[in-house]
Amino acid sequence: MTATTPETTVETLPYKNPDLPASERIADLPQRIKAYGEEKAAKRPVTLMDMGTIAAKVLKKRGYLKNIDESEEINACSIKVKALVNGHYEDWLLMFKNETHNHPTEIEPFGGAATCLGGAIRDPLSGRSYVYQAMRVTGAGDPTAPLSETLEHKLPQRKLCQTAAAGYSSYGNQIGLATGLVHEIYHPGYVAKRMEIGAVVGAAPIENVIREVPEPGDIVTFTDPEIPGRTLIKRCIATAGQTINITGDGILYIDGVAQSETYTHGKPTLPLTNSTITFPYTVPSGYIWVMGDNRTNSQDSRYFGAVPASSVTGRGVLVYWPVSEFGVLE
């Protein structure tokens, strides 16, 4: 399943009256109403994500998932467990994550399968857990089929199977991750669309998993809201519920109070002319407002607005390059 697949809207469903929109046919299902509420269930688009999450949402509503670990972090699925360690029980987090790279593996089998495992392992690692084991389940056509049966614009099944296996193995060997189960399913249904699934399990003592939330004044790294994969570093200026006001006098106001910001070294704080952000601006729940210290040359929340607190990836501690500017960030 690719990153965009879960948000795919279901337009038709093969049951009941096929002439009705999907939303009208399943919006009134009891489990959907229990999960979202009657009003939200009626308005919410019917997506493939419903199929993958509706059962867990209902079970949670019924109070059956009390051991789920929830936080603002977007990591692997985490549950609280009791682990027997050296003869006594400790509180641990058990983490699961799976990644599917069906299409990438069809295009470039070695890299697609390698990064499938890489995508699975990164989340439990970011959750401060040790990843103990992996599993690989794949689906392909008959790898012994003659080359003449290869579909147009497709790689031969043998090439796909052998090269993907080498890519997965290469990544696992380099990172030192044992794969306890490897199962490849051969079926004609996978000729047109390969299946490539990597899954991992990790765990860590709960006391080792320290979670912090950004506070005003913290220098944080976060995912660029406009360019996925790029990391930015800015200063957290305000958190959820606080109101930012930037006028033409060069001074930053938070909740109506003028701020003394020594770290800007006297540079004025002004609205950006190429932005649609208007002031005063109240930071939404789950978001933070960030700005660069170099206020006259910084693309920050004045341009792209508040950023999700969940997009924060770390805290800026020191400058190590260039060497002439090595030192602790303040």
Backbone hydrogen bonds, N-H to C=O, Kabsch-Sander energy under -0.5 kcal/mol:
donor,donor_aa,acceptor,acceptor_aa,energy
5,T,2,T,-0.6
7,E,4,T,-1.0
8,T,5,T,-2.3
10,V,46,V,-3.5
11,E,9,T,-0.6
15,Y,13,L,-1.6
20,L,17,N,-1.5
22,A,11,E,-1.0
24,E,21,P,-0.7
25,R,21,P,-1.4
26,I,22,A,-2.1
27,A,23,S,-1.4
29,L,26,I,-1.6
32,R,29,L,-0.6
33,I,29,L,-2.1
34,K,30,P,-2.4
35,A,31,Q,-1.6
36,Y,32,R,-2.5
37,G,33,I,-2.5
41,A,37,G,-2.6
42,A,38,E,-1.5
43,K,39,E,-1.3
44,R,40,K,-2.8
47,T,45,P,-0.7
48,L,8,T,-1.6
49,M,6,P,-2.1
50,D,47,T,-1.0
51,M,47,T,-0.7
52,G,48,L,-1.3
53,T,49,M,-1.7
54,I,50,D,-2.6
57,K,53,T,-2.4
58,V,54,I,-2.2
59,L,55,A,-2.5
60,K,56,A,-2.2
61,K,57,K,-2.1
62,R,58,V,-1.9
63,G,60,K,-1.4
64,Y,59,L,-2.6
68,I,65,L,-1.4
69,D,78,S,-2.6
70,E,68,I,-0.6
75,N,73,E,-0.9
77,C,96,F,-1.8
79,I,94,L,-2.2
80,K,67,N,-3.6
81,V,92,W,-2.5
83,A,81,V,-0.6
83,A,90,E,-2.8
85,V,83,A,-0.8
85,V,88,H,-3.2
88,H,85,V,-1.7
90,E,83,A,-2.5
92,W,81,V,-2.6
92,W,90,E,-0.6
93,L,204,A,-3.0
94,L,79,I,-2.8
95,M,93,L,-0.5
95,M,202,G,-3.3
96,F,77,C,-2.5
97,K,200,V,-1.8
99,E,198,G,-3.0
100,T,1,M,-0.5
101,H,196,E,-2.2
105,T,101,H,-1.7
106,E,102,N,-1.4
107,I,103,H,-1.8
108,E,104,P,-2.8
112,G,108,E,-3.1
113,A,109,P,-2.1
114,A,110,F,-1.9
115,T,111,G,-2.6
116,C,112,G,-0.9
117,L,113,A,-1.5
118,G,114,A,-1.9
119,G,115,T,-2.6
120,A,116,C,-1.3
121,I,117,L,-2.1
122,R,118,G,-1.5
123,D,119,G,-0.6
125,L,121,I,-1.7
126,S,122,R,-2.3
127,G,123,D,-1.2
128,R,125,L,-1.9
129,S,124,P,-2.1
130,Y,203,A,-2.6
131,V,129,S,-0.5
132,Y,130,Y,-0.7
132,Y,201,V,-1.9
133,Q,201,V,-1.4
134,A,178,A,-2.0
135,M,199,A,-2.6
136,R,181,L,-2.8
137,V,197,I,-1.8
138,T,183,H,-2.4
139,G,195,M,-2.3
140,A,185,I,-2.9
145,A,142,D,-1.5
149,E,146,P,-2.0
150,T,147,L,-1.9
154,K,151,L,-1.8
160,L,156,P,-2.3
161,C,157,Q,-2.7
162,Q,158,R,-2.6
163,T,159,K,-2.2
164,A,160,L,-2.2
165,A,161,C,-1.9
166,A,162,Q,-1.7
167,G,163,T,-2.1
168,Y,164,A,-2.6
169,S,165,A,-2.3
170,S,166,A,-2.3
171,Y,167,G,-2.1
172,G,168,Y,-2.4
173,N,169,S,-2.7
174,Q,170,S,-2.1
175,I,171,Y,-2.1
176,G,172,G,-1.1
177,L,172,G,-2.5
178,A,176,G,-0.6
180,G,134,A,-1.7
180,G,178,A,-0.7
181,L,134,A,-0.9
183,H,136,R,-2.6
185,I,138,T,-3.3
185,I,183,H,-0.5
186,Y,184,E,-0.5
187,H,140,A,-2.6
187,H,185,I,-0.6
190,Y,187,H,-2.2
191,V,188,P,-1.7
195,M,139,G,-2.1
197,I,137,V,-2.0
198,G,99,E,-2.7
199,A,135,M,-2.6
200,V,97,K,-2.6
201,V,133,Q,-2.1
202,G,95,M,-2.6
203,A,130,Y,-2.0
204,A,93,L,-1.7
206,I,91,D,-2.4
208,N,205,P,-1.7
209,V,205,P,-0.5
209,V,206,I,-1.4
210,I,208,N,-1.1
211,R,209,V,-0.6
217,G,236,C,-3.8
218,D,215,E,-2.5
220,V,218,D,-0.6
220,V,234,K,-2.6
221,T,314,G,-2.3
222,F,232,L,-2.3
223,T,311,S,-1.7
224,D,230,R,-3.2
230,R,227,I,-1.9
232,L,222,F,-3.0
234,K,220,V,-2.1
235,R,291,M,-2.6
236,C,218,D,-3.6
237,I,235,R,-0.5
237,I,289,W,-3.5
238,A,289,W,-1.4
240,A,287,Y,-0.6
241,G,283,V,-3.0
242,Q,239,T,-2.1
244,I,242,Q,-0.5
244,I,281,Y,-3.6
245,N,253,Y,-2.4
247,T,251,I,-0.8
250,G,247,T,-0.6
253,Y,245,N,-2.2
254,I,257,V,-2.3
255,D,243,T,-2.8
257,V,254,I,-1.7
258,A,256,G,-0.5
259,Q,252,L,-2.7
261,E,259,Q,-0.8
262,T,260,S,-0.8
264,T,261,E,-1.4
265,H,262,T,-1.6
266,G,261,E,-0.5
267,K,264,T,-1.7
269,T,250,G,-2.2
270,L,268,P,-0.7
275,S,272,L,-1.2
276,T,303,Y,-0.5
281,Y,244,I,-3.0
283,V,242,Q,-2.7
283,V,281,Y,-0.5
287,Y,284,P,-1.6
288,I,307,V,-2.5
289,W,238,A,-2.9
290,V,288,I,-0.5
291,M,235,R,-2.2
295,R,293,D,-2.0
297,N,294,N,-2.5
298,S,295,R,-0.6
300,D,298,S,-0.8
301,S,290,V,-2.4
303,Y,300,D,-2.5
304,F,300,D,-2.3
305,G,301,S,-1.4
307,V,288,I,-2.6
309,A,286,G,-3.0
310,S,286,G,-0.5
311,S,308,P,-1.7
312,V,309,A,-1.4
313,T,221,T,-2.5
314,G,221,T,-1.3
316,G,219,I,-3.0
319,V,327,G,-3.2
320,Y,318,L,-0.5
325,E,322,P,-2.1
326,F,323,V,-1.7
327,G,319,V,-1.8
329,L,317,V,-2.8
